Amino acid sequence: MQSFDRIYRSTILGVAGNKTVENLVRSRAWSVAQRFVAGEQLADAVRAVEELERRGIHGILDLLGEMVTSEQEANTFTENILAIFDAMEGRELPIYVSIKLSQIGQDITLPGGENLGLRNARRILARARALNAFVALDMEDHPRVDITLEQFRTLATEFPGTVGTVLQAYLYRTEADRKALDDLKPNLRIVKGAYLEPETVAYPSKTDVDMNYRRLVYAHLKAGNYTCVASHDERIIEDVKLFAEKSGIPRSQFEFQLLYGIRRDLQQKLADEGYTVRAYIPYGRDWYAYFSRRIAERPANVSFVLRGMLKG
Ligand SMILES: Cc1cc2nc3c(=O)[nH]c(=O)nc-3n(C[C@H](O)[C@H](O)[C@H](O)COP(=O)(O)OP(=O)(O)OC[C@H]3O[C@@H](n4cnc5c(N)ncnc54)[C@H](O)[C@@H]3O)c2cc1C
């Protein structure tokens, strides 16, 4: 039987895929989207990083955009991502960027067979390494997991300590993927997963996803690896704290990551308790897909959007 969460998520993401709905939301919901998105410009995002830093929370800069199909657009995204490093250089703040490989050309093969996403990722990572910055490769929908993990392996070997990636607890395959990466001692962000996935590949029940989430975090920590616990789930966060304490895992081996605008109180509480906390700060004009996923995560967000659209 399908759970309410799953039916709700598939309804919202299904409706969000409709062009008329997209146009309507794009034109009327920007004021609401601003709760989750720092702004359309890089300067807005840098300002958000500085504001969070003043409260003891680090930022993860994320230029919105995904599933790019033209070479020119992928190269433009790459230039715009490189511009993040220019904007952050010299500010004496940690530089941490998240990218989607589909945004910089993962779907494009160049004449001669080179993957454009991999080529552009190398450019980004070379710049990141020179600045002692860190880049996380976000995980997208399930057909991209194989290629993303394969490209992560290549990049992690070429740029050790500069790149990490993400594993999603809703996929059945993820524990096997985690184990297979273990030789790299990877920096992994563990998330529940934000895409609409079929039951053939992903747990349909939230209880199973939550259980798998804990299992993955504990296993990755136990294996001695740096773990980014990316969730707003307070029960999971409390369990991870306890697990780390009981297992003698130092706070320097993990951090909590949350999304900009979501559970700001919890972000502050964790930072005040002395944990490393990073907020993922999306910005840019392509906010619609990201925004739809945030709405699909929480039924209460729909009324918030509708109210905002009626006002706007
Ligand atoms: C830093 C970071 C990076 C991420 N990167 C990826 C990625 O690369 N790939 C990917 O598939 N997913 C990614 N995600 C999204 C993730 O997969 C989940 O969809 C998202 O975090 C919601 O799950 P949750 O763990 O917070 O738990 P849930 O069980 O969904 O939520 C727990 C509680 O958090 C709060 N909450 C959660 N979502 C919202 C929301 N949208 N609005 C308001 N409150 C909310 C509510 O209080 C809710 O009860 C990322 C998440 C974070 C925090």
The ligand as a Gaussian input file, in Angstrom:
#p B3LYP/6-31G(d) Opt

LIG

0 1
 C       22.023000      20.075000       2.817000
 C       21.096000      19.200000       2.040000
 C       21.466000      18.762000       0.777000
 C       20.617000      17.923000       0.045000
 N       21.051000      17.398000      -1.138000
 C       20.279000      16.499000      -1.777000
 C       20.738000      15.815000      -2.924000
 O       21.870000      16.020000      -3.404000
 N       19.913000      14.920000      -3.525000
 C       18.659000      14.640000      -3.025000
 O       17.958000      13.789000      -3.581000
 N       18.201000      15.286000      -1.950000
 C       18.966000      16.190000      -1.303000
 N       18.495000      16.814000      -0.189000
 C       17.040000      16.724000       0.161000
 C       16.717000      15.490000       0.990000
 O       16.831000      14.339000       0.201000
 C       15.286000      15.563000       1.554000
 O       14.380000      15.622000       0.502000
 C       15.030000      16.738000       2.470000
 O       16.132000      17.017000       3.277000
 C       13.844000      16.461000       3.405000
 O       14.110000      15.344000       4.195000
 P       14.469000      15.400000       5.764000
 O       15.663000      14.549000       5.977000
 O       14.575000      16.784000       6.235000
 O       13.301000      14.606000       6.476000
 P       11.721000      14.691000       6.412000
 O       11.258000      13.470000       7.142000
 O       11.238000      14.920000       5.035000
 O       11.416000      15.979000       7.273000
 C       11.673000      16.066000       8.668000
 C       11.175000      17.418000       9.174000
 O       11.937000      18.446000       8.537000
 C       11.129000      19.562000       8.208000
 N       11.116000      19.706000       6.735000
 C       11.606000      18.837000       5.818000
 N       11.434000      19.309000       4.568000
 C       10.813000      20.505000       4.696000
 C       10.361000      21.478000       3.767000
 N       10.511000      21.319000       2.470000
 N        9.737000      22.590000       4.245000
 C        9.587000      22.781000       5.579000
 N       10.011000      21.878000       6.510000
 C       10.603000      20.766000       6.075000
 C        9.761000      19.263000       8.764000
 O        9.721000      19.773000      10.061000
 C        9.743000      17.747000       8.762000
 O        8.832000      17.223000       9.699000
 C       19.341000      17.601000       0.580000
 C       18.973000      18.039000       1.848000
 C       19.823000      18.806000       2.583000
 C       19.410000      19.229000       3.961000

